[in-house]
Amino acid sequence: MTNVQHATFKIVEELTGVGELFQDGTVLRQVRYSITRYQGMLVGSGMPVPGLHRIEGATDYEVTDASLVGRPLTLRLEDGRTIGVTLAARDGRILSEGHGPGGGCQCC
């Protein structure tokens, strides 16, 4: 018998503001952003799953350099926190999942 635990995501934070988008420590530009941060939670117990998170959102950055899509970037939020994100599309949509080298959030 396998003991498999299932997780679901819960919204823990919704943020909007003006911040800066960085690549390798260099500011690409100032952006308006709107993001939602989800935390992975164990079904049944409601306990958070460390390291299981998802960030979805958008910026007003219309990407002209297509090579930036899919690359790890950093978004500095208006409150000073930084979050590792990836541009998911040329229209400025962003995504981040889990923690890891260069892509983890600095907010929790």
N, C-alpha and C positions, 0 to 999 in steps of 0.2 A: 504494500500500500504506500503510495506516494503522498507526502505531506506538502502540498503546493499552496502557497499563500498568494492571493491575488491583490493587486493594488489598483487604485483609482486615483484620479487627480482632483484636487480641490483648489479653487481660486484662493490665493492668500494675499494677493496684492494687485492693484490696478494703478498704473502710474501714467501721468502725462506731464510733459514739460519740454524744456529746451535743454539740450545737452550737447556733448561733442562725441563724434565718432572717430575712433583711432584705428590705425593699422600699424603694428610694430612700433608703438609709441609716438607715431606722427599723427597729428590731427588732420583728418581728411576734410572735415567741415563741421560747422555747427548745424544741428538738426532739431526739428520738432519731433517728438516721439510720443507714442501711445503704446504701452505694453501691459500685458497681463502675465503675472507669474503664478504658476500652478505648482503645488507640492504633491508628490506622490504619497498616498495614504493607504495603509493596509485595510482592506475590506474587513469589516467585522469589528476590529479593535479601534479603528480611527487613528491609530498611531502613525506619525510621519515616517516615511522610509528615507533615511539619510541618503543624500546624494541623488535622489530621484526627483527631478524637477523639470519643468518645461517653461520656456518663456516664448510667447508669441506676441507679435506686434507689428508696428509700422513706423517708418520715419518719412519725412518729406524729402528724402534724398533720392533723386532720380539718377540712378547709376549710369554714367556714360562709359566707364571702363568695365566691360563685362567680365574681366578677369577677377574683379572683386566679389562677384557672386559665388557663394560657397566657401569663401575664405574666412578664417576666424578674425573677428574684429572685436574691439572693446567699445562699449557705449558708457560714457560717463554721464550719470543722471544729474538732474538739477540739484539734488541734495548731496552730491559728491560721491555717492557710491558708484562702483563700476561693475558692469556685467559683460561677460563674454557673450558675443552674439555672432550670428552668421547672416549675411544678406541672402535671403532665400530667392529673391527676384530683383530685376532691374528697377521695379517700381518702389523699392525701399522697404519691402516687407522683411522682417527679421525673425529669427528662430534660434533657440538654444535649448539643448536637452542635456540633463545630467551634469556632473562635475568632471573635470579632467584638466590636464595640462593645457594652459592657455585658453580654455573655454569655460572654466568654472566661474560661478558668480562670486563676488566679494561681499555679498549683501546678507549672508546668513551663516 
